[in-house]
Amino acid sequence: MEARYVFNDPWRFVLQVRPHMITHIRMADPELESALQKLQAYKKQPRIRLRIKRLTQGRSYRWRSYREYKNPLKNMPLYRILEAAYNDNI
């Protein structure tokens, strides 16, 4: 089955086929290239990279890194948990 599209106003659409050719070449500027390389090297410094990240993405606070809860009952057998609960309630 073939899909066929019909436009309400066909005069609005004109089929144009243009050749895909390179007509312009950008000239290389050695001063500009060296300045770009210096800027890229500056941005790769760790302190600058962190500063850019903080400015663009903001700070992230992770609650797990500040408050790590350790469950005291994690690896205890059930009878010891019940004994501890019984002894604490008396």
C-alpha positions as CSV (number, residue, x, y, z in Angstrom):
1,M,0.0,0.0,0.0
2,E,1.4,3.4,-1.0
3,A,0.8,6.6,1.0
4,R,-0.3,9.5,-1.1
5,Y,-0.6,13.1,0.2
6,V,-2.8,15.7,-1.5
7,F,-2.5,19.3,-0.5
8,N,-5.5,21.7,-0.4
9,D,-3.5,24.5,-1.9
10,P,-0.9,22.9,-4.3
11,W,0.1,26.3,-5.6
12,R,1.8,27.0,-2.3
13,F,4.3,24.2,-2.6
14,V,6.9,24.2,-5.4
15,L,9.3,21.3,-5.8
16,Q,12.8,22.5,-6.2
17,V,15.9,20.3,-6.7
18,R,19.2,22.1,-5.9
19,P,22.6,20.5,-6.4
20,H,24.5,19.9,-3.2
21,M,27.8,21.5,-3.9
22,I,30.4,23.3,-1.8
23,T,30.6,26.8,-3.2
24,H,32.5,28.6,-0.4
25,I,35.5,27.7,1.7
26,R,36.2,29.3,5.0
27,M,39.6,30.9,5.3
28,A,41.8,29.8,8.2
29,D,42.9,32.4,10.6
30,P,45.9,31.2,12.6
31,E,45.5,33.9,15.3
32,L,41.9,32.9,15.9
33,E,42.7,29.2,15.9
34,S,45.5,29.7,18.5
35,A,43.1,31.8,20.7
36,L,40.5,29.0,20.4
37,Q,43.0,26.4,21.5
38,K,44.1,28.5,24.5
39,L,40.4,28.9,25.5
40,Q,39.8,25.2,25.2
41,A,42.9,24.4,27.3
42,Y,41.7,26.9,29.9
43,K,38.3,25.4,30.1
44,K,39.7,21.9,30.7
45,Q,41.4,23.0,33.9
46,P,39.6,21.2,36.8
47,R,38.8,24.3,38.9
48,I,37.4,26.1,35.8
49,R,35.4,23.0,34.7
50,L,33.8,22.8,38.2
51,R,33.1,26.5,38.2
52,I,31.4,26.3,34.8
53,K,29.4,23.3,35.9
54,R,28.2,25.1,39.0
55,L,27.2,28.1,37.0
56,T,25.3,26.2,34.4
57,Q,23.8,23.4,36.3
58,G,23.7,24.7,39.9
59,R,24.6,22.9,43.0
60,S,23.3,19.5,43.8
61,Y,22.7,18.4,47.4
62,R,22.5,14.7,48.0
63,W,20.8,13.9,51.2
64,R,22.5,10.4,51.4
65,S,26.0,11.9,51.4
66,Y,25.1,14.0,54.4
67,R,23.0,11.6,56.5
68,E,23.8,8.0,56.1
69,Y,21.4,6.0,58.2
70,K,22.7,2.7,59.4
71,N,20.1,0.2,60.4
72,P,21.2,-1.6,63.6
73,L,18.8,-4.5,63.0
74,K,20.1,-5.2,59.5
75,N,22.0,-8.5,60.1
76,M,20.5,-9.5,63.4
77,P,18.4,-12.7,63.7
78,L,14.8,-12.4,64.6
79,Y,15.1,-13.8,68.1
80,R,17.7,-11.2,69.0
81,I,15.5,-8.4,67.7
82,L,12.6,-9.7,69.8
83,E,14.8,-10.1,72.9
84,A,16.1,-6.5,72.5
85,A,12.5,-5.2,72.0
86,Y,11.3,-7.2,75.1
87,N,14.2,-6.0,77.3
88,D,13.7,-2.4,76.3
89,N,10.0,-2.4,77.0
90,I,10.3,-3.8,80.5
